[in-house]
C-alpha cells in the first residue's frame, strides 16, 4: 500500500466503539455504510463479520478488496486483505476486552468459528 495509518488514526480507530464500513460492490458502486466493531492489534486494524462469510459487506469486501471506512474523526479509502496468519488469539482477547460491557450474545459470536473465518485487515489506500 502506498499509505500508512498515522499513529493518531490508529489510536482513534483502535479505541472507537464502532466504525462504519462501505465496501465497493462488484459492479463498482458503493455499499451503504454498515456499522461494525474494529479491533487494533499492534499496528493493524481488523474487522470481522458477525454473520461470518455470509455477511453482505464481507462478501463485497472480499470480492473487490476495496472500500471506505469512517469513524472516530477519520474517513479513508481502504483495502481489505485476508491476513495469511491472523492474530486470532489477540483479536479474540481484543473483542472480549474492548466490548466486555456489551451483551455477551453479541461479543461471543465475534470470537467463534464463522466470524473468525471472516477476519479482514484494513489497509489505508
C-alpha positions in Angstrom: 0.0 0.0 0.0 1.2 3.5 -0.7 -0.1 5.0 2.5 0.2 4.0 6.1 -2.0 4.7 9.1 -0.9 7.6 11.2 -0.4 6.9 14.8 -3.3 9.3 15.5 -5.6 7.3 13.1 -4.5 4.0 14.7 -5.2 5.4 18.2 -8.6 6.9 17.3 -9.9 4.0 15.2 -8.4 1.4 17.5 -10.3 2.8 20.5 -13.5 3.7 18.7 -16.5 1.6 19.8 -17.7 1.4 16.2 -16.8 2.5 12.7 -18.8 2.4 9.5 -17.6 0.4 6.5 -18.7 0.7 2.9 -17.1 -1.9 0.6 -17.1 -1.4 -3.1 -19.6 -3.7 -4.8 -18.6 -6.0 -7.7 -20.4 -3.6 -10.1 -18.2 -0.7 -8.9 -20.9 1.1 -6.8 -20.5 1.5 -3.1 -22.4 -0.5 -0.4 -24.3 1.6 2.1 -22.3 2.2 5.2 -22.6 -0.6 7.8 -21.7 -0.1 11.5 -19.2 -2.6 12.7 -16.7 -3.2 15.5 -13.0 -2.8 15.0 -10.0 -4.2 16.9 -6.4 -3.0 16.8 -3.6 -5.4 17.2 -0.2 -3.8 17.1 -0.3 -1.5 14.1 -3.1 -3.4 12.4 -6.8 -2.7 12.3 -9.1 -5.8 12.0 -12.8 -6.3 11.4 -14.9 -9.5 11.4 -18.3 -10.2 10.0 -20.7 -11.2 12.7 -22.6 -13.2 10.1 -19.3 -14.9 9.0 -18.7 -15.4 5.3 -22.4 -14.9 4.6 -22.4 -11.2 5.6 -23.1 -8.9 2.6 -20.5 -6.3 3.4 -17.9 -9.1 3.9 -18.7 -10.8 0.6 -18.4 -7.4 -1.2 -15.2 -6.5 0.6 -13.7 -9.9 -0.2 -14.8 -9.7 -3.9 -13.5 -6.2 -4.7 -10.9 -5.7 -1.9 -11.6 -2.0 -1.7 -14.0 0.4 0.1 -14.2 3.2 2.5 -14.4 3.5 6.3 -15.4 6.4 8.5 -15.5 6.9 12.2 -13.6 8.5 15.1 -12.9 11.6 13.0 -11.4 9.6 10.2 -12.7 8.9 6.7 -10.5 6.9 4.3 -10.4 4.6 1.3 -9.1 1.2 2.4 -8.1 -2.1 1.0 -9.5 -5.2 2.7 -7.0 -8.0 3.0 -7.3 -11.6 4.3 -4.3 -12.0 6.5 -2.4 -15.2 5.9 -1.9 -15.8 9.6 -4.4 -13.5 11.5 -3.6 -12.9 15.2 -6.8 -14.7 16.3 -5.9 -15.1 20.0 -5.0 -11.4 20.2 -8.2 -10.4 18.2 -10.4 -12.6 20.4 -8.9 -11.0 23.5 -9.3 -7.6 22.0 -13.0 -8.2 21.2 -13.7 -9.6 24.7 -11.9 -6.8 26.4 -13.0 -3.8 24.3 -16.6 -4.9 24.2 -16.9 -6.5 27.6 -19.7 -4.1 28.6 -21.9 -5.3 25.8 -24.3 -8.3 25.9 -22.2 -11.5 25.6 -24.6 -12.7 23.0 -23.0 -10.1 20.7 -19.4 -10.5 21.8 -19.0 -14.3 21.9 -20.0 -14.8 18.3 -17.3 -12.4 17.3 -14.7 -14.9 18.7 -16.3 -18.0 17.2 -15.9 -20.0 14.0 -17.9 -18.1 11.4 -16.7 -14.7 12.5 -13.1 -15.7 12.9 -13.2 -17.2 9.4 -14.4 -13.8 8.2 -11.4 -11.7 9.5 -10.1 -8.9 7.4 -7.3 -6.4 7.9 -7.9 -2.8 7.0 -5.1 -1.2 5.0 -5.2 2.5 4.1 -5.1 3.5 0.5 
